Amino acid sequence: MPDHPFVRFHLKQDTQTERETPLLYYASDFDDERHRLLDIVRVRLAKGEQVAILVPLRRQAFGFAKALQEAGIEAQDPKSLDFSKEAVKVMPFHSAKGLTFDTVLLPRLVPNSFPKVSPARLERLLFVAVSRATRWVFLSTCLGSELPELARLRALEPAGLTVQVGGLFSVMKDERPSVEPEKESEDDLLDLL
């Protein structure tokens, strides 16, 4: 297993807290992404976990909280956060700094969700968001409109990153979206994770 900060933090299991393999999900469209997110929230809540959904934009937090509530899942948006209650917390990345949750879900990792954000800043935001999880992290994007920075995460597949495409529960190598690795920089996502 490669010696990398992301691997040490999320892919190894330690004796006190069992960590699970992170999942990068390539949804076929927004509806697929939303349905997968709802399914995962239900499963994680059934396990008794604290769940947070971190989104790039504040307005997205209100939309996801409303969708969860309409699906019968207790959720709190940025205006109604109450950490004494066991409800899914939905907030923008910036609001989660310093907080931790058993499970962190990161939907809408598409370019439109990060207007005017430089690649270096985006990598730092993703690091802060990912590092809020103590047990498991779920990242999702849409096929054809994924963030280029996610291509570098694909390098972690041999270390245990799970990748799923469009609702498939197991993905064969030739079915995965081909993503060309970008030229590495000194401050890329892998170094931060």
N, C-alpha and C positions, 0 to 999 in steps of 0.2 A: 504494500500500500504506500503510495507516495507520501512524503513528509511535507504536508502543505497545511497552512492554518485552517482552511475550510474543512479539510479531511480530519484534522485533529479535533475541531469543534463539533462537527456534525456527523461524520461518517463512522467514527469509532464508537464503541459502546464502552461506558465506564461502569464501575461497580455500583455507584450510588444512584445514578439516573440513567435509565436505559434510553439512548438516543436512537432514532430511526433514520433510515436513509432518506435524504431529501428527494423531493419529486419535482421535476420540471415538466409541466403539462402544456402541450401544443394543442389548443382547442381548434376545432374546425371553424367556429365563429363565436360571437359573443354569447349566444344562447347556450351553446355547448359549454363554454367556460363557466357561465352562471350556474347551470345544472350541476356540473362537476363540483363546483364550489359548495353548493347547498348539500350535496351528498356527503362531501368530506366533513363539513361542519357537523352534520347529524352524527356521523360516526365518531368524531372526536369528542363531542359532547356526551355521547353514550358511554365513552370511556372515562368520563369525569374530568376531562381536561379543561384548563383555561384556554380559551381560543381568542385570538385577535386576528382581525383582517386589516391589513395595512395597505392603503391605496396611495397612489401618487398625488391625487388632487383632493382637496377638501370636499368639493361638490360630489365626488364619487363616493365618499364615505356615507353621505346622507342617502344616496341612491342604493348602495349595498345594504345599509341598515334597514331601509324600507323594504327591500326585496326579501331580506331574512324574516322580517316581521310578517310580511304577507304569506310567507311559507310556514308560519307558525313557530318560528325560532325567535326566542327572546334576544334582542340585539339593542345595543346602545350606540347612538351616533355621537359625534364630537361634542354636541351640546348637552347630552344626557349621560355622560360617563359617570358611573358610580362604581368604584372598585370594591365596594362592600357587597355587591350583588354578583351572582353567578350568571352573567349574560355575555354573549359574544360582544367584544369591544371592536368597533369599527372606527378607524381613525386614519388620518394621513400619516405618512412616514415621519414627518417632523414631530408630531405629537407623541410618538412612541419612544422617543429618545429617553433612555434610562429605565424603561419598563421591561419586564420579561413576562413571557407567557409560555405555557407548555407547547402550544401549537401556534404557528404564525402562518397565515395564508397571504400571499402576495399576488393578487390578480391584476389584470390590465397592464401587464408589462409590455406595452406597445408604444411606439414613438409619440403618438398623439397625447399620451398621458404625461409626457415630459416636455412640454413646450419650453423652448429657450433654456434648456438645461444642458450644460456642456458634458461631454463624455466623462471627464474626470469627476465632476460633481455627481453625475448619475451613479458612477461606481461607488462613491462614498455613501450615497443614499441607500443603494442596495445593500451595502455592507451593514449599515445601521439597522435596516429592516430585517435582514437575515439573522443578525446577531441578537434579536429580541427573542428568538425561540430557544427554549431549553431542551425540548425533546424532538420536535419535528418542524420542518419548513416545507411549504408547498408554494411553488412559483408557477404562474400561468401566463400564457401569451396566446396570440392567435396565429395560426399558420399563415405565412405570407406577410405578416406585419409585425414580426417579433423584433425586439430590440437587438441591435448588433452585439451588445455587451453579453447577451445570453449565449452567444456562440462560444465565448471563452469558458463558460461554465460546462459546456459539453465535453471539455477536456477532462472533466472529473468523472465521466462515466466509468472508466476502469477502476476508479477508487470507490465506486458505489453509488454515484448519482443515478437515480432512476429517471428515465425519460419516457413519457407516454405521449401518443399522438392521437388526437381526435377521438377520444372515448375508448381507445383500445387499452386493455389492461396489461397486455404484454406486447411488446413491439419487437419485431425482428429487425436486424441491422439494416436490411435493404429497404424497409418501410419508413425509416426515420428520415426526417427532412435533412437534406444535405446542407450543411452550414460550413462555409469556408472560414477557417480561422483567420482572424485579422492579425496584422503585424503586432507583436507584443510591445507594450510600452513599459517603462519603469514603474508606472503607477496604474497597473491594470487591475481588473476585478479580482483575478486570482491572487494577486499579492495582498489585496485588502482582505480577502476572505481567508 
